[in-house]
Amino acid sequence: MYICYIDESGTPDIPGNTSHFVLAGVSIPVQYWKSCDKDIEYVKNKYHIGDAEIHVAWILRTYSEQSKIANFERLSYDDRRSQIIAYRTAELLRLQRTKGLKNQYYQRST
């Protein structure tokens, strides 16, 4: 027996809000399921995202603030998080103080 996980990305509607619709699946023999699940839990706990759903887009996306932190690639995981939190906090404070750009501070939903 196999356990199959199927997920989609994009929208099948015409016209849709994405350029592509993708449907993919992963099939795992049932005797390997617990081992695979433990491996996934290990990775999620290592990066402090235990209850989060993992999205491939997060992994593939470029985060521009990382390029603004010197030697980001050489930092430890904890130092990376600390530097990113400090950068984002400083950026939010800068946007709050900037006249005429205050609307950029607030996240907009589309």
Chimera marker file (.cmm) of the C-alpha trace (Angstrom):
<marker_set name="trace">
<marker id="1" x="0.000" y="0.000" z="0.000" r="1" g="1" b="0" radius="0.5"/>
<marker id="2" x="1.089" y="3.578" z="-0.717" r="1" g="1" b="0" radius="0.5"/>
<marker id="3" x="0.208" y="6.869" z="0.881" r="1" g="1" b="0" radius="0.5"/>
<marker id="4" x="-0.166" y="9.641" z="-1.674" r="1" g="1" b="0" radius="0.5"/>
<marker id="5" x="0.000" y="13.370" z="-1.040" r="1" g="1" b="0" radius="0.5"/>
<marker id="6" x="-1.413" y="15.537" z="-3.815" r="1" g="1" b="0" radius="0.5"/>
<marker id="7" x="-1.282" y="19.330" z="-3.942" r="1" g="1" b="0" radius="0.5"/>
<marker id="8" x="-1.874" y="22.084" z="-6.462" r="1" g="1" b="0" radius="0.5"/>
<marker id="9" x="-0.453" y="25.497" z="-7.147" r="1" g="1" b="0" radius="0.5"/>
<marker id="10" x="-1.999" y="28.285" z="-9.142" r="1" g="1" b="0" radius="0.5"/>
<marker id="11" x="-5.580" y="28.316" z="-10.289" r="1" g="1" b="0" radius="0.5"/>
<marker id="12" x="-7.320" y="26.289" z="-12.994" r="1" g="1" b="0" radius="0.5"/>
<marker id="13" x="-9.813" y="29.118" z="-13.650" r="1" g="1" b="0" radius="0.5"/>
<marker id="14" x="-9.777" y="30.815" z="-17.041" r="1" g="1" b="0" radius="0.5"/>
<marker id="15" x="-8.741" y="33.563" z="-16.824" r="1" g="1" b="0" radius="0.5"/>
<marker id="16" x="-6.809" y="32.749" z="-13.670" r="1" g="1" b="0" radius="0.5"/>
<marker id="17" x="-4.658" y="34.821" z="-11.390" r="1" g="1" b="0" radius="0.5"/>
<marker id="18" x="-1.524" y="32.802" z="-12.272" r="1" g="1" b="0" radius="0.5"/>
<marker id="19" x="0.140" y="31.909" z="-15.550" r="1" g="1" b="0" radius="0.5"/>
<marker id="20" x="0.295" y="28.179" z="-14.744" r="1" g="1" b="0" radius="0.5"/>
<marker id="21" x="-1.679" y="25.554" z="-12.891" r="1" g="1" b="0" radius="0.5"/>
<marker id="22" x="0.361" y="22.679" z="-11.466" r="1" g="1" b="0" radius="0.5"/>
<marker id="23" x="-0.914" y="19.502" z="-9.852" r="1" g="1" b="0" radius="0.5"/>
<marker id="24" x="1.696" y="17.197" z="-8.322" r="1" g="1" b="0" radius="0.5"/>
<marker id="25" x="1.789" y="14.222" z="-6.036" r="1" g="1" b="0" radius="0.5"/>
<marker id="26" x="4.195" y="12.180" z="-3.977" r="1" g="1" b="0" radius="0.5"/>
<marker id="27" x="3.598" y="8.512" z="-3.343" r="1" g="1" b="0" radius="0.5"/>
<marker id="28" x="5.352" y="6.839" z="-0.393" r="1" g="1" b="0" radius="0.5"/>
<marker id="29" x="5.204" y="3.144" z="0.494" r="1" g="1" b="0" radius="0.5"/>
<marker id="30" x="3.321" y="2.867" z="3.787" r="1" g="1" b="0" radius="0.5"/>
<marker id="31" x="6.243" y="1.161" z="5.561" r="1" g="1" b="0" radius="0.5"/>
<marker id="32" x="8.381" y="4.329" z="4.989" r="1" g="1" b="0" radius="0.5"/>
<marker id="33" x="5.741" y="6.855" z="6.006" r="1" g="1" b="0" radius="0.5"/>
<marker id="34" x="6.724" y="7.177" z="9.693" r="1" g="1" b="0" radius="0.5"/>
<marker id="35" x="10.403" y="7.550" z="8.795" r="1" g="1" b="0" radius="0.5"/>
<marker id="36" x="9.631" y="10.255" z="6.200" r="1" g="1" b="0" radius="0.5"/>
<marker id="37" x="7.329" y="12.045" z="8.628" r="1" g="1" b="0" radius="0.5"/>
<marker id="38" x="10.046" y="12.043" z="11.320" r="1" g="1" b="0" radius="0.5"/>
<marker id="39" x="12.547" y="13.467" z="8.812" r="1" g="1" b="0" radius="0.5"/>
<marker id="40" x="10.169" y="16.292" z="7.938" r="1" g="1" b="0" radius="0.5"/>
<marker id="41" x="9.493" y="17.014" z="11.625" r="1" g="1" b="0" radius="0.5"/>
<marker id="42" x="13.240" y="17.127" z="12.285" r="1" g="1" b="0" radius="0.5"/>
<marker id="43" x="13.769" y="19.763" z="9.561" r="1" g="1" b="0" radius="0.5"/>
<marker id="44" x="10.774" y="21.820" z="10.710" r="1" g="1" b="0" radius="0.5"/>
<marker id="45" x="11.935" y="21.767" z="14.333" r="1" g="1" b="0" radius="0.5"/>
<marker id="46" x="15.508" y="22.628" z="13.347" r="1" g="1" b="0" radius="0.5"/>
<marker id="47" x="14.260" y="25.820" z="11.679" r="1" g="1" b="0" radius="0.5"/>
<marker id="48" x="11.624" y="26.607" z="14.328" r="1" g="1" b="0" radius="0.5"/>
<marker id="49" x="8.652" y="26.120" z="12.006" r="1" g="1" b="0" radius="0.5"/>
<marker id="50" x="7.156" y="23.091" z="13.760" r="1" g="1" b="0" radius="0.5"/>
<marker id="51" x="3.500" y="23.959" z="13.159" r="1" g="1" b="0" radius="0.5"/>
<marker id="52" x="3.929" y="25.661" z="9.782" r="1" g="1" b="0" radius="0.5"/>
<marker id="53" x="3.050" y="24.295" z="6.386" r="1" g="1" b="0" radius="0.5"/>
<marker id="54" x="6.134" y="24.189" z="4.169" r="1" g="1" b="0" radius="0.5"/>
<marker id="55" x="5.804" y="25.973" z="0.816" r="1" g="1" b="0" radius="0.5"/>
<marker id="56" x="8.346" y="25.407" z="-1.948" r="1" g="1" b="0" radius="0.5"/>
<marker id="57" x="7.942" y="29.077" z="-2.911" r="1" g="1" b="0" radius="0.5"/>
<marker id="58" x="9.559" y="30.017" z="0.415" r="1" g="1" b="0" radius="0.5"/>
<marker id="59" x="12.586" y="27.922" z="-0.491" r="1" g="1" b="0" radius="0.5"/>
<marker id="60" x="12.891" y="29.189" z="-4.068" r="1" g="1" b="0" radius="0.5"/>
<marker id="61" x="12.091" y="32.859" z="-3.411" r="1" g="1" b="0" radius="0.5"/>
<marker id="62" x="14.839" y="35.467" z="-3.304" r="1" g="1" b="0" radius="0.5"/>
<marker id="63" x="14.741" y="37.551" z="-0.133" r="1" g="1" b="0" radius="0.5"/>
<marker id="64" x="16.335" y="40.890" z="-1.033" r="1" g="1" b="0" radius="0.5"/>
<marker id="65" x="17.224" y="41.830" z="2.537" r="1" g="1" b="0" radius="0.5"/>
<marker id="66" x="19.599" y="38.859" z="2.719" r="1" g="1" b="0" radius="0.5"/>
<marker id="67" x="21.820" y="40.480" z="0.086" r="1" g="1" b="0" radius="0.5"/>
<marker id="68" x="21.964" y="43.637" z="2.229" r="1" g="1" b="0" radius="0.5"/>
<marker id="69" x="23.520" y="41.819" z="5.202" r="1" g="1" b="0" radius="0.5"/>
<marker id="70" x="27.283" y="41.402" z="4.983" r="1" g="1" b="0" radius="0.5"/>
<marker id="71" x="28.467" y="37.782" z="4.756" r="1" g="1" b="0" radius="0.5"/>
<marker id="72" x="24.915" y="36.467" z="5.190" r="1" g="1" b="0" radius="0.5"/>
<marker id="73" x="25.844" y="33.065" z="3.733" r="1" g="1" b="0" radius="0.5"/>
<marker id="74" x="28.603" y="32.596" z="6.328" r="1" g="1" b="0" radius="0.5"/>
<marker id="75" x="26.439" y="33.399" z="9.361" r="1" g="1" b="0" radius="0.5"/>
<marker id="76" x="25.057" y="30.707" z="11.642" r="1" g="1" b="0" radius="0.5"/>
<marker id="77" x="21.327" y="30.056" z="11.519" r="1" g="1" b="0" radius="0.5"/>
<marker id="78" x="20.748" y="31.983" z="14.767" r="1" g="1" b="0" radius="0.5"/>
<marker id="79" x="22.870" y="34.920" z="13.576" r="1" g="1" b="0" radius="0.5"/>
<marker id="80" x="20.986" y="35.008" z="10.240" r="1" g="1" b="0" radius="0.5"/>
<marker id="81" x="17.642" y="35.189" z="12.052" r="1" g="1" b="0" radius="0.5"/>
<marker id="82" x="18.923" y="37.870" z="14.393" r="1" g="1" b="0" radius="0.5"/>
<marker id="83" x="20.301" y="39.998" z="11.550" r="1" g="1" b="0" radius="0.5"/>
<marker id="84" x="17.108" y="39.653" z="9.469" r="1" g="1" b="0" radius="0.5"/>
<marker id="85" x="14.878" y="40.581" z="12.428" r="1" g="1" b="0" radius="0.5"/>
<marker id="86" x="17.067" y="43.625" z="13.163" r="1" g="1" b="0" radius="0.5"/>
<marker id="87" x="17.039" y="44.673" z="9.474" r="1" g="1" b="0" radius="0.5"/>
<marker id="88" x="13.263" y="44.293" z="9.128" r="1" g="1" b="0" radius="0.5"/>
<marker id="89" x="12.608" y="46.172" z="12.375" r="1" g="1" b="0" radius="0.5"/>
<marker id="90" x="14.867" y="49.035" z="11.276" r="1" g="1" b="0" radius="0.5"/>
<marker id="91" x="13.160" y="49.131" z="7.873" r="1" g="1" b="0" radius="0.5"/>
<marker id="92" x="9.682" y="49.285" z="9.420" r="1" g="1" b="0" radius="0.5"/>
<marker id="93" x="10.772" y="52.088" z="11.733" r="1" g="1" b="0" radius="0.5"/>
<marker id="94" x="12.290" y="53.947" z="8.766" r="1" g="1" b="0" radius="0.5"/>
<marker id="95" x="9.039" y="53.660" z="6.817" r="1" g="1" b="0" radius="0.5"/>
<marker id="96" x="7.035" y="54.938" z="9.801" r="1" g="1" b="0" radius="0.5"/>
<marker id="97" x="9.226" y="58.056" z="10.007" r="1" g="1" b="0" radius="0.5"/>
<marker id="98" x="9.345" y="58.812" z="6.278" r="1" g="1" b="0" radius="0.5"/>
<marker id="99" x="6.828" y="61.453" z="5.241" r="1" g="1" b="0" radius="0.5"/>
<marker id="100" x="4.945" y="60.642" z="2.083" r="1" g="1" b="0" radius="0.5"/>
<marker id="101" x="5.863" y="56.976" z="2.253" r="1" g="1" b="0" radius="0.5"/>
<marker id="102" x="3.733" y="56.076" z="5.257" r="1" g="1" b="0" radius="0.5"/>
<marker id="103" x="1.424" y="53.959" z="3.079" r="1" g="1" b="0" radius="0.5"/>
<marker id="104" x="4.374" y="51.684" z="2.277" r="1" g="1" b="0" radius="0.5"/>
<marker id="105" x="4.514" y="50.762" z="5.965" r="1" g="1" b="0" radius="0.5"/>
<marker id="106" x="1.119" y="49.073" z="5.857" r="1" g="1" b="0" radius="0.5"/>
<marker id="107" x="0.808" y="45.725" z="4.101" r="1" g="1" b="0" radius="0.5"/>
<marker id="108" x="-1.863" y="45.810" z="1.445" r="1" g="1" b="0" radius="0.5"/>
<marker id="109" x="-4.067" y="42.887" z="0.519" r="1" g="1" b="0" radius="0.5"/>
<marker id="110" x="-4.882" y="42.454" z="-3.160" r="1" g="1" b="0" radius="0.5"/>
<link id1="1" id2="2" r="1" g="1" b="0" radius="0.2"/>
<link id1="2" id2="3" r="1" g="1" b="0" radius="0.2"/>
<link id1="3" id2="4" r="1" g="1" b="0" radius="0.2"/>
<link id1="4" id2="5" r="1" g="1" b="0" radius="0.2"/>
<link id1="5" id2="6" r="1" g="1" b="0" radius="0.2"/>
<link id1="6" id2="7" r="1" g="1" b="0" radius="0.2"/>
<link id1="7" id2="8" r="1" g="1" b="0" radius="0.2"/>
<link id1="8" id2="9" r="1" g="1" b="0" radius="0.2"/>
<link id1="9" id2="10" r="1" g="1" b="0" radius="0.2"/>
<link id1="10" id2="11" r="1" g="1" b="0" radius="0.2"/>
<link id1="11" id2="12" r="1" g="1" b="0" radius="0.2"/>
<link id1="12" id2="13" r="1" g="1" b="0" radius="0.2"/>
<link id1="13" id2="14" r="1" g="1" b="0" radius="0.2"/>
<link id1="14" id2="15" r="1" g="1" b="0" radius="0.2"/>
<link id1="15" id2="16" r="1" g="1" b="0" radius="0.2"/>
<link id1="16" id2="17" r="1" g="1" b="0" radius="0.2"/>
<link id1="17" id2="18" r="1" g="1" b="0" radius="0.2"/>
<link id1="18" id2="19" r="1" g="1" b="0" radius="0.2"/>
<link id1="19" id2="20" r="1" g="1" b="0" radius="0.2"/>
<link id1="20" id2="21" r="1" g="1" b="0" radius="0.2"/>
<link id1="21" id2="22" r="1" g="1" b="0" radius="0.2"/>
<link id1="22" id2="23" r="1" g="1" b="0" radius="0.2"/>
<link id1="23" id2="24" r="1" g="1" b="0" radius="0.2"/>
<link id1="24" id2="25" r="1" g="1" b="0" radius="0.2"/>
<link id1="25" id2="26" r="1" g="1" b="0" radius="0.2"/>
<link id1="26" id2="27" r="1" g="1" b="0" radius="0.2"/>
<link id1="27" id2="28" r="1" g="1" b="0" radius="0.2"/>
<link id1="28" id2="29" r="1" g="1" b="0" radius="0.2"/>
<link id1="29" id2="30" r="1" g="1" b="0" radius="0.2"/>
<link id1="30" id2="31" r="1" g="1" b="0" radius="0.2"/>
<link id1="31" id2="32" r="1" g="1" b="0" radius="0.2"/>
<link id1="32" id2="33" r="1" g="1" b="0" radius="0.2"/>
<link id1="33" id2="34" r="1" g="1" b="0" radius="0.2"/>
<link id1="34" id2="35" r="1" g="1" b="0" radius="0.2"/>
<link id1="35" id2="36" r="1" g="1" b="0" radius="0.2"/>
<link id1="36" id2="37" r="1" g="1" b="0" radius="0.2"/>
<link id1="37" id2="38" r="1" g="1" b="0" radius="0.2"/>
<link id1="38" id2="39" r="1" g="1" b="0" radius="0.2"/>
<link id1="39" id2="40" r="1" g="1" b="0" radius="0.2"/>
<link id1="40" id2="41" r="1" g="1" b="0" radius="0.2"/>
<link id1="41" id2="42" r="1" g="1" b="0" radius="0.2"/>
<link id1="42" id2="43" r="1" g="1" b="0" radius="0.2"/>
<link id1="43" id2="44" r="1" g="1" b="0" radius="0.2"/>
<link id1="44" id2="45" r="1" g="1" b="0" radius="0.2"/>
<link id1="45" id2="46" r="1" g="1" b="0" radius="0.2"/>
<link id1="46" id2="47" r="1" g="1" b="0" radius="0.2"/>
<link id1="47" id2="48" r="1" g="1" b="0" radius="0.2"/>
<link id1="48" id2="49" r="1" g="1" b="0" radius="0.2"/>
<link id1="49" id2="50" r="1" g="1" b="0" radius="0.2"/>
<link id1="50" id2="51" r="1" g="1" b="0" radius="0.2"/>
<link id1="51" id2="52" r="1" g="1" b="0" radius="0.2"/>
<link id1="52" id2="53" r="1" g="1" b="0" radius="0.2"/>
<link id1="53" id2="54" r="1" g="1" b="0" radius="0.2"/>
<link id1="54" id2="55" r="1" g="1" b="0" radius="0.2"/>
<link id1="55" id2="56" r="1" g="1" b="0" radius="0.2"/>
<link id1="56" id2="57" r="1" g="1" b="0" radius="0.2"/>
<link id1="57" id2="58" r="1" g="1" b="0" radius="0.2"/>
<link id1="58" id2="59" r="1" g="1" b="0" radius="0.2"/>
<link id1="59" id2="60" r="1" g="1" b="0" radius="0.2"/>
<link id1="60" id2="61" r="1" g="1" b="0" radius="0.2"/>
<link id1="61" id2="62" r="1" g="1" b="0" radius="0.2"/>
<link id1="62" id2="63" r="1" g="1" b="0" radius="0.2"/>
<link id1="63" id2="64" r="1" g="1" b="0" radius="0.2"/>
<link id1="64" id2="65" r="1" g="1" b="0" radius="0.2"/>
<link id1="65" id2="66" r="1" g="1" b="0" radius="0.2"/>
<link id1="66" id2="67" r="1" g="1" b="0" radius="0.2"/>
<link id1="67" id2="68" r="1" g="1" b="0" radius="0.2"/>
<link id1="68" id2="69" r="1" g="1" b="0" radius="0.2"/>
<link id1="69" id2="70" r="1" g="1" b="0" radius="0.2"/>
<link id1="70" id2="71" r="1" g="1" b="0" radius="0.2"/>
<link id1="71" id2="72" r="1" g="1" b="0" radius="0.2"/>
<link id1="72" id2="73" r="1" g="1" b="0" radius="0.2"/>
<link id1="73" id2="74" r="1" g="1" b="0" radius="0.2"/>
<link id1="74" id2="75" r="1" g="1" b="0" radius="0.2"/>
<link id1="75" id2="76" r="1" g="1" b="0" radius="0.2"/>
<link id1="76" id2="77" r="1" g="1" b="0" radius="0.2"/>
<link id1="77" id2="78" r="1" g="1" b="0" radius="0.2"/>
<link id1="78" id2="79" r="1" g="1" b="0" radius="0.2"/>
<link id1="79" id2="80" r="1" g="1" b="0" radius="0.2"/>
<link id1="80" id2="81" r="1" g="1" b="0" radius="0.2"/>
<link id1="81" id2="82" r="1" g="1" b="0" radius="0.2"/>
<link id1="82" id2="83" r="1" g="1" b="0" radius="0.2"/>
<link id1="83" id2="84" r="1" g="1" b="0" radius="0.2"/>
<link id1="84" id2="85" r="1" g="1" b="0" radius="0.2"/>
<link id1="85" id2="86" r="1" g="1" b="0" radius="0.2"/>
<link id1="86" id2="87" r="1" g="1" b="0" radius="0.2"/>
<link id1="87" id2="88" r="1" g="1" b="0" radius="0.2"/>
<link id1="88" id2="89" r="1" g="1" b="0" radius="0.2"/>
<link id1="89" id2="90" r="1" g="1" b="0" radius="0.2"/>
<link id1="90" id2="91" r="1" g="1" b="0" radius="0.2"/>
<link id1="91" id2="92" r="1" g="1" b="0" radius="0.2"/>
<link id1="92" id2="93" r="1" g="1" b="0" radius="0.2"/>
<link id1="93" id2="94" r="1" g="1" b="0" radius="0.2"/>
<link id1="94" id2="95" r="1" g="1" b="0" radius="0.2"/>
<link id1="95" id2="96" r="1" g="1" b="0" radius="0.2"/>
<link id1="96" id2="97" r="1" g="1" b="0" radius="0.2"/>
<link id1="97" id2="98" r="1" g="1" b="0" radius="0.2"/>
<link id1="98" id2="99" r="1" g="1" b="0" radius="0.2"/>
<link id1="99" id2="100" r="1" g="1" b="0" radius="0.2"/>
<link id1="100" id2="101" r="1" g="1" b="0" radius="0.2"/>
<link id1="101" id2="102" r="1" g="1" b="0" radius="0.2"/>
<link id1="102" id2="103" r="1" g="1" b="0" radius="0.2"/>
<link id1="103" id2="104" r="1" g="1" b="0" radius="0.2"/>
<link id1="104" id2="105" r="1" g="1" b="0" radius="0.2"/>
<link id1="105" id2="106" r="1" g="1" b="0" radius="0.2"/>
<link id1="106" id2="107" r="1" g="1" b="0" radius="0.2"/>
<link id1="107" id2="108" r="1" g="1" b="0" radius="0.2"/>
<link id1="108" id2="109" r="1" g="1" b="0" radius="0.2"/>
<link id1="109" id2="110" r="1" g="1" b="0" radius="0.2"/>
</marker_set>
